[in-house]
Amino acid sequence: MQALIRRLAVATAVLALTLPPDVTRAAGPFSGMAGAWSGGGIISMSDGKRERLRCRANYTVDQDGNNVQLGIRCASDSYRFDLSGYVTHRGGSISGQWSETSYNSAGTLTGRASGNQLQALAIGNTFSARLTMATSGGRQSVTIRPEGTAVERVQLSLSKR
């Protein structure tokens, strides 16, 4: 039994040494996001009104999963938003820039990444919001809670296309 364990340990060590560095390096928090996504959700207003949203998202992720360029477009019968941005991960913290063309707003994003979850604060010239995002396999959930607007909450559920 000990001989088998020793052989497995040696085989594991040899395999780790022969794999390219990218395979042995831990993947960044954006790795599972790469590609095109679609789905929908609900936009909830402070007056109780709710509308269904239809959404498309595209994420371009660098090789190590620590940088993402994003684009998210959503529309309902009354609302539309077109969000784009760039976010970087370093040592558990995320930071970046974003812009939204429908409402002519732009700003910064800061927060934390842990496992498959991101929590961030987006602050802009006309808008600020708390953002939570979780990606697991081909599913992603996004919650946006704007501050000081008629929109109380945006809840999205996206699937990888």
Helices and strands as residue ranges (DSSP letters): H 2-18, H 21-24, G 31-33, E 35-45, E 50-61, E 67-75, E 80-90, E 93-100, E 105-114, E 117-124, E 128-136, E 139-146, E 151-160
